[in-house]
Amino acid sequence: MSESGGPEGPIVFFDGVCNLCNGAIDWLVKRDHEHRIQYASLQGSTAAQMVPDHLTEGDPDSILVWTDGVVLVRSDAVLKLLGYLSPGYRMLGVLGRIVPRFGRDAIYKWVARNRYRWFGKRDSCRLPTPEERATFLP
């Protein structure tokens, strides 16, 4: 947390029981060498406090990014996260914005809608390893 009491960097809110989402978090953790990104499951208390209810009702979009007081969804969230990684990934995030949002989001929604069928679900939320605990929020 920053001196003002708010989070210092972005927070990725993810579906803690989704295998695809957990795989994406594992991928991010390995590539966030500066440990700027924080993580919290959509089923946790941090999400309950920070994420607007309309974004978590029903079947959430699976990954949301809170940054600078705004919650980004779908492809905008993914592209924003790439900006926190190495220069090659940052460039990929910039290039991704060439594709119009409606096209990016259509693909995102299709994958999100089918993620449990294609990748499966866990019985419980992902627990961070001891090395990851500092970046995972309740």
C-alpha positions as CSV (number, residue, x, y, z in Angstrom):
1,M,0.0,0.0,0.0
2,S,1.1,3.6,-0.7
3,E,1.4,6.3,1.9
4,S,-2.1,7.4,1.0
5,G,-3.4,4.0,2.0
6,G,-4.3,2.9,-1.5
7,P,-2.6,0.2,-3.6
8,E,0.8,1.2,-5.1
9,G,0.5,-0.6,-8.4
10,P,-2.2,-2.4,-10.4
11,I,-4.2,-5.1,-8.9
12,V,-5.3,-8.1,-11.1
13,F,-8.6,-9.5,-9.9
14,F,-9.0,-13.1,-11.3
15,D,-11.4,-15.9,-11.0
16,G,-9.7,-18.0,-8.4
17,V,-11.3,-21.3,-9.4
18,C,-10.7,-20.9,-13.2
19,N,-7.8,-23.0,-14.5
20,L,-7.2,-20.6,-17.4
21,C,-7.2,-17.6,-15.1
22,N,-4.8,-19.3,-12.7
23,G,-2.5,-20.2,-15.5
24,A,-2.5,-16.5,-16.6
25,I,-1.6,-15.4,-13.1
26,D,1.2,-17.9,-13.0
27,W,2.5,-16.5,-16.3
28,L,2.3,-12.9,-15.1
29,V,4.0,-13.7,-11.8
30,K,7.0,-15.2,-13.6
31,R,7.3,-12.2,-15.9
32,D,6.7,-9.4,-13.5
33,H,10.4,-9.2,-12.4
34,E,9.9,-5.8,-10.6
35,H,6.9,-7.2,-8.6
36,R,4.7,-4.2,-9.5
37,I,1.5,-6.1,-10.0
38,Q,-0.6,-7.3,-7.1
39,Y,-3.1,-10.1,-7.3
40,A,-6.5,-10.9,-5.7
41,S,-9.1,-13.4,-6.5
42,L,-12.6,-12.2,-7.4
43,Q,-13.9,-14.4,-4.6
44,G,-11.8,-12.6,-1.9
45,S,-12.4,-9.7,0.5
46,T,-10.2,-7.2,-1.5
47,A,-12.4,-7.7,-4.6
48,A,-15.5,-7.3,-2.5
49,Q,-14.3,-3.9,-1.3
50,M,-12.8,-2.6,-4.5
51,V,-14.6,-4.1,-7.5
52,P,-18.1,-2.7,-8.4
53,D,-20.8,-5.3,-7.9
54,H,-22.0,-5.1,-11.6
55,L,-18.6,-6.5,-12.7
56,T,-18.7,-9.5,-10.4
57,E,-22.4,-10.5,-10.7
58,G,-23.2,-13.7,-12.6
59,D,-20.2,-14.9,-14.6
60,P,-17.4,-12.3,-14.2
61,D,-15.1,-11.5,-17.1
62,S,-12.5,-13.6,-15.2
63,I,-9.6,-11.0,-15.1
64,L,-10.1,-7.3,-14.2
65,V,-7.4,-4.8,-13.6
66,W,-7.7,-2.0,-11.0
67,T,-5.3,0.8,-11.7
68,D,-5.3,4.5,-10.8
69,G,-8.8,4.2,-9.3
70,V,-10.3,2.6,-12.5
71,V,-11.3,-1.0,-13.2
72,L,-10.3,-2.1,-16.7
73,V,-12.1,-5.1,-18.2
74,R,-11.6,-7.6,-21.0
75,S,-8.9,-6.8,-23.6
76,D,-8.1,-3.4,-22.1
77,A,-7.1,-5.1,-18.9
78,V,-4.9,-7.6,-20.7
79,L,-3.2,-4.9,-22.8
80,K,-2.6,-2.8,-19.7
81,L,-0.9,-5.7,-17.9
82,L,1.5,-6.2,-20.8
83,G,2.6,-2.6,-20.1
84,Y,4.0,-3.7,-16.7
85,L,6.3,-6.4,-18.2
86,S,9.5,-6.3,-20.3
87,P,9.9,-4.1,-23.3
88,G,8.9,-6.8,-25.8
89,Y,5.6,-7.4,-24.0
90,R,5.0,-3.6,-23.7
91,M,5.4,-3.4,-27.5
92,L,2.9,-6.3,-27.9
93,G,0.5,-4.3,-25.7
94,V,0.9,-1.2,-27.9
95,L,0.4,-3.2,-31.1
96,G,-2.6,-4.9,-29.6
97,R,-4.4,-1.5,-29.5
98,I,-4.3,-1.4,-33.3
99,V,-7.1,-3.9,-33.3
100,P,-10.4,-2.1,-32.5
101,R,-11.8,-2.8,-29.0
102,F,-15.0,-4.4,-30.3
103,G,-12.9,-7.0,-32.1
104,R,-10.5,-7.6,-29.2
105,D,-13.4,-7.9,-26.8
106,A,-15.4,-10.2,-29.0
107,I,-12.5,-12.7,-28.9
108,Y,-12.0,-12.1,-25.2
109,K,-15.7,-12.7,-24.4
110,W,-15.7,-15.9,-26.5
111,V,-12.8,-17.4,-24.6
112,A,-14.2,-16.2,-21.2
113,R,-17.5,-17.8,-22.0
114,N,-15.9,-21.1,-22.7
115,R,-13.0,-21.1,-20.3
116,Y,-14.5,-23.6,-17.8
117,R,-15.4,-26.1,-20.5
118,W,-12.0,-25.8,-22.3
119,F,-9.7,-25.5,-19.3
120,G,-11.8,-26.7,-16.3
121,K,-12.4,-25.4,-12.8
122,R,-10.7,-26.0,-9.4
123,D,-12.6,-26.8,-6.2
124,S,-11.0,-23.9,-4.4
125,C,-9.1,-20.7,-5.0
126,R,-5.4,-20.6,-5.8
127,L,-3.1,-20.2,-2.8
128,P,0.1,-18.2,-3.3
129,T,3.5,-19.8,-2.7
130,P,5.6,-18.3,0.2
131,E,7.6,-16.3,-2.4
132,E,4.4,-14.9,-3.9
133,R,2.6,-13.9,-0.6
134,A,3.8,-10.3,-0.7
135,T,2.0,-9.7,-4.0
136,F,-1.2,-11.5,-3.2
137,L,-4.1,-9.7,-1.4
138,P,-6.9,-11.4,0.5
